[in-house]
Amino acid sequence: MRYHKIPDETIRRLPIYLRGLLFLSEAGQQSVSSRDLADFLGANPPQIRKDFSYFGDFGTRGVGYKVDTLARQIRKILKLDVVHKAALVGVGNLGSVVLAYQGFKVYGFDIAAAFDIDSKKIGRKISNITIENVSNLRTLKKRKIDIGIITVPRDAAQETAEALVNAGAKGILNFSPCYITVPKKVKVITIDIAMDLARLPYYMPSS
Ligand code: ATP
């Protein structure tokens, strides 16, 4: 099911709610009020209620939200209720760390393949994944991989994005510090830690 007119900001917050709910579930908590969920996440209760209202009424007055049910619903909305296979391109320092990170699995992501251009790296194994020649990217569709993760240097990012799209990628997580252009049907999310760091001093008190 596709929900229309949901603000991007709401969609951006849903994974944060999900993360909190998964934590509460692991701690054995079965229900939570919007106030407690808000306190736990550093959010505000009306915001949470408004965000959830886009998808119907999840809570019960006086009881709050059922933790597992709500987590399941959010997964469904975000389409995280199925496993998504991803391929990582560029197994350098950053790529190796991303490949080894175990924190994606809980959200249903499986980094199933890794590619590089460097013949010294091809054939090596990281986290049980054998690094393949980037020319193998064309096998993605056959392997049901539809997400690409880009960790190549900036000057190789655009061509890598194009290769991923040609291979059938429908979503790209871009760690390269640049803007990449892709056809409209493909969603790109860029993560650039340096950009977040670069706005931090502005908010810091001057000493
Ligand atoms: P290292 O020194 O191990 O290469 P690094 O993180 O400093 O690590 P980068 O120059 O940032 O290396 O490149 C990241 C990775 O991307 C490297 O493994 C490099 O071989 C790979 N790479 C560069 N260009 C491409 C490309 N066009 N396609 C696939 N992989 C590429």
Residues whose N, C-alpha, C, O or C-beta is under 5 A from the ligand:
A	BS01	ATP	V89 G90 V91 G92 N93 L94 F115 D116 I117 D118 V134 T151 V152 P153 A156
